[in-house]
C-alpha cells in the first residue's frame, strides 16, 4: 500500500517523501525523497531530525532547485528563512544502512541536506552549537563513529515509516 502511494506521488509530482522514526527516541528521524533519480536523473535527498512537514517542504524546495540548477552537491541555497542549507554526497555505505533505497527501485545516490545552527554554522564547522551536535549524522563520512551514524542505527529499536 505504501509503495503504491509513493509510486502515485512520484508519477503526479515527480517525487515522494518518506519519514523514518524511532518510537523510543522520536528526536531521531529522517525524511528522504523517492523519485528524484527517475524524474530528474539526480540524487535523492535525505534530511535529519526535522518534523515530517518541515522536511517535506524542504525536499519539495530542493526538487525545484534541482530542476533549476541540476546537481546540488557541495552547494548551499537559502531554503530557510535566516540561513542556507548545504548539500553533501552520502557515502554509499549509509544508503543501505539507513534503508534509503528500501521503497525505491532507483540506483541509490543520495545527497544529505544539512541545516545550520542558530548562527549559520554546519556540523563540520568549528564553533557549531553543541546542543545540535547529535542531531545530524554526517553521512558523507564512511566511519560510523566519526559520522555520528552509530547513534541512529544501533539503538536496539526498530524504525517506523510515516
Secondary structure, DSSP 8 states (H G I E B T S, - for coil): -HHHHHHHHHHHHS-EEEEEEESSSTT-EEEEEESHHHHHSS-EEEEESS-HHHHHHHHHHHHHHHHHHS--TTEEE--SSSS-EEEEE--HHHHHHTTTTTT--S---EEEEEE--TTS--TTSTT--GGGTTSS--TTS--HHHHTTHHHH-SS--EEE-
